[in-house]
Amino acid sequence: MKKHDQDFMKRQNRLTVFEIIKSNQPISRAAIAKQTGMSPTTISRIVGELTEQGYLLDSDQVSGGLGRKSTLIGIVNASVLSIGIDLDRSLMSIGIVDLQGKLVCSGKYPRTPDESPDTTLIRISEAIEQLMDQQELDRTRIVGIGVGLPGIVNNERGIVVFSVQLGWKNVSLAERLKELTGYEITVDNELKVRALGEHLKGVAVGSKRTALLGFGQGVGSAIILDGEIYRGVMNSAGEIGHTTVDPSGMMCECGKAGCLQTYININSLLSEANRIRPIGTIEELFEAKQAGEQWAIHLIDRALMYMAITINNIVCMYNPDSVILSGELVDKFPYIHDEVEKIYLSRFLWEPLRDSFVFHRSKLNENGVMIGSGLLSQNRFFALE
């Protein structure tokens, strides 16, 4: 047990040092020691290992100011790449992510909602091959694949326990995708990886307690506490979309009545809209609102009201310093953020907590899950090395 704890601490220290260099490069060894509280000897050992493995290099710059000059360290961005995948009901987005969380390239591929898991995974492996061929990438630089998807995921075993949106149950995604690609696979809930991406490279850099909410095909949230994803016992922490709002309300896809997401998610909104007249897309519904059709105004205003209620509930439960609004609805209609903030939060946010957090819109937008899952895969690689 003692050796296990020591190994774990070494891996965590390595990750901490690497993240500091990534975020603050070029940086001196002394500055890293000061930020982490680790000894100069430990910092030199970790930096030496990472340099020897080709991930770091000494830059041409030296530290300024008084005292002894020291060489600054930087990242070799191209030394490591990962693949980030955003898997949703009707779309697969696949991107190659570098060490700085930047997308080297990406592609979007439609899928049918009833597509089987095996068909989807075969298509993902084929799309990855296409992307790498088009970009003429060195495959040896790819350290793994991260997949973010809606639903409850056993992230340790890479199993999709249950996904309402995909219609999947107990799917061994990591095992099967590794068979197809040969790479190490990391699987997690889409909002958890999106929140990680925002924490590392988006609007929540420096936040101690981040709450991200996603509104689109489903409704959910994710919490980052002191840099770590808050998971709960089953990695299902944040599944606020399936909290009960009205036990006599509409039926949810999960089989329960009155779930919060039935008042906000895209499918529910379209289903209700079609009781009035044929509406094929969420864009058509918002066009009806802009045209002044009262039923459409009612549907969308009600959805925004429930968004504000959701934010209030999350703020009351977790007391975050940052709240991020994200998801397909917010990506397609960015003004939702301002409407929720200016009109609805003033009505539903608990007064004592009104100025306790900063209210953001996602910086990474539709690329958030790709970037977050790619970075999660890199974190796993560096932790296991």
C-alpha positions as CSV (number, residue, x, y, z in Angstrom):
1,M,0.0,0.0,0.0
2,K,2.9,2.4,0.9
3,K,4.6,1.8,-2.5
4,H,1.2,2.3,-4.3
5,D,0.8,5.7,-2.5
6,Q,4.3,6.7,-3.3
7,D,3.9,5.8,-7.0
8,F,0.6,7.7,-7.1
9,M,2.2,10.8,-5.6
10,K,5.1,10.6,-8.1
11,R,2.6,10.5,-10.9
12,Q,0.6,13.4,-9.5
13,N,3.7,15.5,-9.0
14,R,4.8,14.8,-12.6
15,L,1.4,15.9,-13.9
16,T,1.4,19.0,-11.7
17,V,4.8,20.1,-12.9
18,F,3.9,19.4,-16.5
19,E,0.7,21.4,-16.3
20,I,2.5,24.4,-14.8
21,I,5.1,24.3,-17.6
22,K,2.4,24.1,-20.2
23,S,0.5,27.0,-18.7
24,N,3.4,29.3,-17.9
25,Q,6.1,28.5,-20.4
26,P,8.9,29.6,-20.7
27,I,9.5,29.1,-16.9
28,S,12.4,28.4,-14.7
29,R,12.9,25.4,-12.5
30,A,13.0,27.7,-9.4
31,A,9.6,29.3,-10.4
32,I,8.1,25.8,-10.7
33,A,9.5,24.8,-7.2
34,K,8.0,28.0,-5.8
35,Q,4.6,27.4,-7.3
36,T,4.4,23.7,-6.3
37,G,6.2,23.7,-2.9
38,M,8.3,20.8,-4.2
39,S,12.1,20.7,-3.5
40,P,14.5,21.9,-6.3
41,T,15.8,18.3,-6.4
42,T,12.4,16.9,-7.2
43,I,11.7,19.5,-9.8
44,S,15.1,18.9,-11.5
45,R,14.4,15.1,-11.5
46,I,11.0,15.5,-13.1
47,V,12.1,18.1,-15.6
48,G,15.1,15.9,-16.5
49,E,12.9,12.9,-17.1
50,L,10.4,14.9,-19.3
51,T,13.3,16.5,-21.2
52,E,15.0,13.1,-21.8
53,Q,11.7,11.8,-23.2
54,G,11.5,14.6,-25.6
55,Y,8.5,16.6,-24.1
56,L,10.5,19.6,-22.8
57,L,13.4,21.7,-24.0
58,D,15.6,24.5,-22.7
59,S,14.6,27.7,-24.4
60,D,17.1,30.4,-25.5
61,Q,15.7,32.7,-22.9
62,V,17.0,33.1,-19.4
63,S,15.3,34.4,-16.3
64,G,15.5,38.2,-15.7
65,G,15.8,40.2,-12.5
66,L,18.5,40.1,-9.8
67,G,20.4,37.1,-8.7
68,R,21.6,34.1,-10.5
69,K,20.3,33.6,-14.1
70,S,18.6,30.4,-15.0
71,T,17.6,28.8,-18.3
72,L,13.8,28.7,-19.0
73,I,12.0,25.6,-19.9
74,G,9.4,25.2,-22.7
75,I,7.2,22.5,-24.2
76,V,7.8,20.7,-27.4
77,N,4.2,21.0,-28.7
78,A,4.5,18.5,-31.5
79,S,6.1,15.8,-29.3
80,V,2.7,14.4,-28.2
81,L,-0.7,14.4,-29.9
82,S,-4.0,12.8,-28.9
83,I,-7.3,12.2,-30.5
84,G,-10.4,13.7,-29.0
85,I,-13.9,12.5,-29.9
86,D,-17.3,14.1,-29.2
87,L,-19.9,11.4,-29.7
88,D,-23.5,12.5,-29.8
89,R,-26.9,11.2,-31.0
90,S,-26.6,12.4,-34.6
91,L,-23.0,13.6,-34.9
92,M,-19.4,12.4,-34.3
93,S,-16.7,15.1,-34.1
94,I,-13.1,13.9,-34.2
95,G,-10.0,16.1,-33.7
96,I,-6.3,15.8,-33.2
97,V,-5.2,17.7,-30.1
98,D,-1.7,18.9,-29.3
99,L,-0.1,19.5,-25.9
100,Q,-1.4,23.1,-25.7
101,G,-5.0,21.8,-26.2
102,K,-5.1,23.2,-29.8
103,L,-6.9,21.4,-32.6
104,V,-4.4,20.4,-35.3
105,C,-7.3,19.2,-37.5
106,S,-10.8,17.9,-37.1
107,G,-13.8,16.5,-38.9
108,K,-17.5,16.0,-38.4
109,Y,-19.4,12.8,-39.3
110,P,-23.1,12.3,-39.2
111,R,-24.6,9.2,-37.5
112,T,-28.1,7.9,-37.2
113,P,-29.7,7.8,-33.7
114,D,-30.3,4.0,-34.1
115,E,-26.8,3.2,-35.3
116,S,-25.3,0.2,-33.3
117,P,-22.3,0.7,-31.1
118,D,-20.1,-1.6,-33.3
119,T,-21.1,0.3,-36.5
120,T,-20.3,3.6,-34.8
121,L,-16.9,2.5,-33.5
122,I,-15.9,1.0,-36.8
123,R,-16.8,4.3,-38.5
124,I,-14.8,6.2,-35.8
125,S,-11.7,4.1,-36.5
126,E,-12.0,4.6,-40.2
127,A,-12.4,8.4,-39.8
128,I,-9.3,8.5,-37.6
129,E,-7.3,6.8,-40.3
130,Q,-8.6,9.2,-42.9
131,L,-7.7,12.3,-40.8
132,M,-4.2,11.0,-40.1
133,D,-3.6,10.2,-43.8
134,Q,-4.9,13.6,-44.9
135,Q,-2.6,15.4,-42.4
136,E,0.3,13.0,-43.0
137,L,0.8,12.6,-39.2
138,D,3.4,10.5,-37.6
139,R,1.3,7.8,-35.9
140,T,3.9,7.2,-33.2
141,R,3.2,10.7,-31.8
142,I,-0.4,9.7,-31.0
143,V,-0.5,8.7,-27.3
144,G,-4.2,7.8,-27.0
145,I,-7.8,8.5,-27.8
146,G,-10.3,10.2,-25.5
147,V,-14.1,9.9,-26.0
148,G,-16.7,12.1,-24.5
149,L,-20.3,11.1,-24.7
150,P,-23.7,11.8,-23.0
151,G,-24.7,9.4,-20.2
152,I,-23.3,7.5,-17.3
153,V,-19.8,6.1,-18.0
154,N,-17.6,3.8,-15.9
155,N,-14.5,5.9,-16.7
156,E,-12.1,3.4,-15.0
157,R,-13.2,0.5,-17.2
158,G,-14.2,2.5,-20.3
159,I,-17.8,1.2,-20.3
160,V,-20.9,3.1,-21.3
161,V,-23.2,2.1,-18.5
162,F,-26.2,3.9,-19.8
163,S,-26.8,6.6,-22.4
164,V,-30.3,7.7,-23.1
165,Q,-29.3,9.9,-26.1
166,L,-27.3,7.1,-27.8
167,G,-29.6,4.3,-26.7
168,W,-26.6,2.4,-25.4
169,K,-26.4,0.2,-22.3
170,N,-23.3,-1.6,-20.9
171,V,-21.2,-1.1,-24.0
172,S,-17.4,-1.9,-23.6
173,L,-16.4,1.1,-25.7
174,A,-12.7,1.3,-24.6
175,E,-12.0,-2.4,-25.2
176,R,-13.6,-2.5,-28.6
177,L,-12.1,0.8,-29.9
178,K,-8.7,-0.3,-28.7
179,E,-9.1,-3.5,-30.8
180,L,-9.9,-1.4,-33.8
181,T,-7.2,1.3,-33.5
182,G,-4.5,-0.1,-31.3
183,Y,-4.4,3.0,-29.1
184,E,-5.1,3.4,-25.4
185,I,-8.7,4.6,-24.9
186,T,-10.1,7.0,-22.2
187,V,-13.9,7.3,-22.0
188,D,-15.9,9.8,-19.9
189,N,-19.1,11.8,-19.7
190,E,-19.1,14.6,-22.3
191,L,-19.7,17.4,-19.8
192,K,-17.0,16.2,-17.5
193,V,-14.4,16.4,-20.3
194,R,-15.9,19.7,-21.5
195,A,-15.5,21.1,-18.0
196,L,-11.9,19.8,-17.9
197,G,-11.2,21.5,-21.2
198,E,-12.6,24.9,-19.9
199,H,-10.6,24.5,-16.7
200,L,-7.3,23.8,-18.5
201,K,-7.7,25.9,-21.7
202,G,-10.9,27.9,-21.5
203,V,-12.7,30.5,-19.4
204,A,-12.1,28.7,-16.1
205,V,-8.3,28.8,-16.0
206,G,-7.4,29.6,-12.4
207,S,-10.8,28.7,-11.0
208,K,-10.9,26.7,-7.8
209,R,-14.5,25.5,-8.1
210,T,-16.0,25.4,-11.5
211,A,-19.6,24.4,-12.4
212,L,-20.3,23.8,-16.1
213,L,-23.9,23.3,-17.3
214,G,-24.8,21.8,-20.7
215,F,-28.1,22.4,-22.5
216,G,-28.7,20.6,-25.8
217,Q,-29.9,17.1,-26.6
218,G,-29.9,16.5,-22.9
219,V,-29.3,18.6,-19.7
220,G,-26.4,18.0,-17.3
221,S,-23.6,19.5,-15.3
222,A,-20.1,18.9,-14.2
223,I,-18.0,20.1,-11.3
224,I,-14.3,20.7,-11.1
225,L,-13.0,21.0,-7.5
226,D,-9.4,22.1,-7.1
227,G,-8.5,20.9,-10.6
228,E,-10.1,17.5,-10.2
229,I,-13.3,16.3,-11.8
230,Y,-15.9,15.6,-9.1
231,R,-17.4,12.2,-10.0
232,G,-19.4,10.6,-7.2
233,V,-19.7,6.9,-6.6
234,M,-20.7,5.9,-10.2
235,N,-19.2,8.8,-12.0
236,S,-22.7,10.1,-12.4
237,A,-22.4,13.3,-10.3
238,G,-24.0,16.2,-12.2
239,E,-26.8,14.3,-13.9
240,I,-29.1,17.1,-13.0
241,G,-31.2,16.6,-16.1
242,H,-32.9,13.6,-14.5
243,T,-33.8,15.3,-11.3
244,T,-37.6,15.4,-10.9
245,V,-39.3,18.8,-11.5
246,D,-42.9,17.7,-11.8
247,P,-43.9,14.0,-11.0
248,S,-47.0,14.6,-13.1
249,G,-45.1,16.1,-16.0
250,M,-44.0,15.0,-19.4
251,M,-42.4,11.5,-19.9
252,C,-38.6,11.6,-20.3
253,E,-36.7,9.3,-22.6
254,C,-35.3,7.6,-19.5
255,G,-38.7,6.3,-18.7
256,K,-39.4,8.6,-15.7
257,A,-42.0,11.4,-15.7
258,G,-41.2,15.1,-15.0
259,C,-37.4,15.2,-15.5
260,L,-35.9,18.6,-15.7
261,Q,-34.5,18.0,-19.2
262,T,-38.0,17.6,-20.6
263,Y,-38.5,21.3,-20.2
264,I,-35.2,22.3,-21.8
265,N,-33.7,19.8,-24.2
266,I,-34.0,20.1,-27.9
267,N,-36.0,16.9,-28.6
268,S,-38.7,17.9,-26.0
269,L,-38.9,21.4,-27.4
270,L,-39.4,20.1,-30.9
271,S,-41.9,17.5,-29.7
272,E,-44.1,20.1,-28.1
273,A,-43.7,22.5,-31.0
274,N,-45.0,19.9,-33.4
275,R,-48.3,19.8,-31.5
276,I,-48.8,23.3,-32.9
277,R,-47.4,22.9,-36.4
278,P,-44.6,21.0,-38.2
279,I,-41.2,22.1,-36.9
280,G,-38.2,20.1,-38.1
281,T,-35.2,21.8,-36.4
282,I,-34.4,23.9,-33.3
283,E,-33.5,26.7,-35.7
284,E,-37.1,26.7,-37.1
285,L,-38.4,27.0,-33.6
286,F,-36.3,30.0,-32.8
287,E,-37.3,31.6,-36.1
288,A,-40.9,31.2,-35.0
289,K,-40.1,33.0,-31.8
290,Q,-38.4,35.8,-33.7
291,A,-41.5,36.0,-36.0
292,G,-43.6,36.7,-32.8
293,E,-45.5,33.4,-32.7
294,Q,-46.7,33.3,-29.1
295,W,-46.6,29.6,-28.6
296,A,-42.9,29.6,-29.7
297,I,-42.1,32.5,-27.4
298,H,-43.8,30.6,-24.5
299,L,-41.8,27.4,-25.2
300,I,-38.4,29.1,-25.4
301,D,-39.0,31.5,-22.5
302,R,-40.0,28.6,-20.4
303,A,-36.8,26.7,-21.3
304,L,-34.7,29.8,-20.4
305,M,-36.6,30.0,-17.1
306,Y,-35.7,26.4,-16.2
307,M,-32.1,27.1,-17.2
308,A,-32.0,29.9,-14.6
309,I,-33.6,27.6,-12.0
310,T,-30.9,24.9,-12.8
311,I,-28.1,27.5,-12.4
312,N,-29.6,28.6,-9.0
313,N,-29.8,24.9,-7.8
314,I,-26.2,24.2,-8.8
315,V,-25.0,27.4,-7.2
316,C,-26.8,26.6,-4.0
317,M,-25.5,23.1,-3.9
318,Y,-21.8,23.6,-4.8
319,N,-21.1,27.4,-4.3
320,P,-18.8,27.6,-7.3
321,D,-16.6,30.6,-8.1
322,S,-17.3,30.1,-11.9
323,V,-20.4,29.0,-13.7
324,I,-20.2,28.2,-17.4
325,L,-23.1,27.9,-19.8
326,S,-22.5,25.4,-22.6
327,G,-24.1,22.9,-25.0
328,E,-25.7,22.9,-28.4
329,L,-28.4,25.4,-27.6
330,V,-25.9,28.0,-26.3
331,D,-23.5,27.3,-29.2
332,K,-26.3,27.8,-31.8
333,F,-27.8,30.8,-30.1
334,P,-25.1,32.7,-28.1
335,Y,-27.6,35.4,-27.0
336,I,-29.2,32.8,-24.7
337,H,-26.3,33.5,-22.2
338,D,-27.2,37.2,-22.0
339,E,-31.0,36.6,-21.8
340,V,-30.6,34.1,-18.9
341,E,-28.2,36.4,-17.1
342,K,-30.1,39.7,-17.5
343,I,-33.8,38.5,-17.4
344,Y,-34.1,35.2,-15.5
345,L,-31.2,35.0,-13.0
346,S,-32.4,38.2,-11.4
347,R,-35.7,36.3,-10.6
348,F,-34.4,32.9,-9.6
349,L,-30.9,33.3,-8.1
350,W,-30.8,33.2,-4.3
351,E,-29.9,36.7,-3.2
352,P,-27.0,35.9,-0.8
353,L,-25.1,34.1,-3.6
354,R,-25.8,36.7,-6.4
355,D,-22.2,38.1,-6.5
356,S,-20.4,34.9,-5.4
357,F,-19.5,33.7,-9.0
358,V,-18.6,34.8,-12.5
359,F,-21.1,33.7,-15.1
360,H,-19.4,32.7,-18.4
361,R,-20.3,31.4,-21.8
362,S,-18.1,28.5,-23.0
363,K,-14.9,29.6,-24.7
364,L,-14.2,26.4,-26.4
365,N,-17.8,26.1,-27.8
366,E,-18.5,23.2,-30.0
367,N,-14.9,22.0,-29.8
368,G,-15.0,21.7,-26.0
369,V,-15.6,18.0,-25.8
370,M,-13.0,17.2,-28.5
371,I,-10.4,19.3,-26.7
372,G,-11.3,18.1,-23.2
373,S,-11.3,14.4,-24.1
374,G,-8.0,14.8,-26.0
375,L,-6.4,16.5,-22.9
376,L,-7.9,13.8,-20.6
377,S,-6.2,11.1,-22.8
378,Q,-2.9,13.0,-22.5
379,N,-3.2,13.3,-18.7
380,R,-3.7,9.6,-18.5
381,F,-0.7,9.0,-20.7
382,F,1.6,11.1,-18.6
383,A,0.2,9.7,-15.3
384,L,0.9,6.1,-16.4
385,E,4.3,6.7,-18.0
